[in-house]
Amino acid sequence: MTSIDLGTVITTIFVVVDDWCQKQVKSITLLKPGVKASMSDSEIMTLALLMDYLPFPGETQFLGFIRGNYFEWFPNLLDQSQFNRRLRK
């Protein structure tokens, strides 16, 4: 049995989520007031899905792992409290 590397999993999840967001959620997000977010909803949802599948004890450890290993993939990664607020929305 072969194993899929985490980079491929992240890319696959992001593509599926982003395609879905472009088709289903785009019209809703256009109505949001305020400054445009630096991190897209697709990126937030991708990280939320990854967090459910990877065995980290909490969000802090997960975000630390992403920040330490995949920061170039998520250059606008929010701090812990901002990420939590966006995730709960």
Solvent accessible surface area in square Angstrom, and as a share of the most:
residue,aa,sasa,rsa
1,M,244,1.09
2,T,129,0.75
3,S,110,0.71
4,I,122,0.62
5,D,92,0.48
6,L,41,0.21
7,G,10,0.10
8,T,66,0.39
9,V,50,0.29
10,I,4,0.02
11,T,71,0.41
12,T,75,0.43
13,I,30,0.15
14,F,67,0.28
15,V,75,0.43
16,V,97,0.56
17,V,13,0.07
18,D,37,0.19
19,D,73,0.38
20,W,128,0.45
21,C,9,0.06
22,Q,98,0.43
23,K,161,0.68
24,Q,107,0.48
25,V,26,0.15
26,K,98,0.42
27,S,76,0.49
28,I,111,0.56
29,T,42,0.24
30,L,131,0.65
31,L,150,0.75
32,K,102,0.43
33,P,131,0.82
34,G,73,0.70
35,V,148,0.85
36,K,184,0.78
37,A,49,0.38
38,S,72,0.47
39,M,1,0.00
40,S,51,0.33
41,D,39,0.20
42,S,5,0.03
43,E,28,0.13
44,I,8,0.04
45,M,59,0.26
46,T,0,0.00
47,L,0,0.00
48,A,22,0.17
49,L,72,0.36
50,L,1,0.01
51,M,33,0.15
52,D,117,0.61
53,Y,167,0.64
54,L,41,0.20
55,P,129,0.81
56,F,66,0.28
57,P,120,0.75
58,G,26,0.25
59,E,40,0.18
60,T,91,0.53
61,Q,92,0.41
62,F,0,0.00
63,L,2,0.01
64,G,41,0.39
65,F,57,0.24
66,I,0,0.00
67,R,94,0.34
68,G,64,0.62
69,N,80,0.41
70,Y,36,0.14
71,F,91,0.38
72,E,125,0.56
73,W,103,0.36
74,F,7,0.03
75,P,78,0.49
76,N,74,0.38
77,L,19,0.09
78,L,21,0.10
79,D,73,0.38
80,Q,58,0.26
81,S,58,0.37
82,Q,81,0.36
83,F,0,0.00
84,N,39,0.20
85,R,151,0.55
86,R,44,0.16
87,L,44,0.22
88,R,159,0.58
89,K,185,0.79
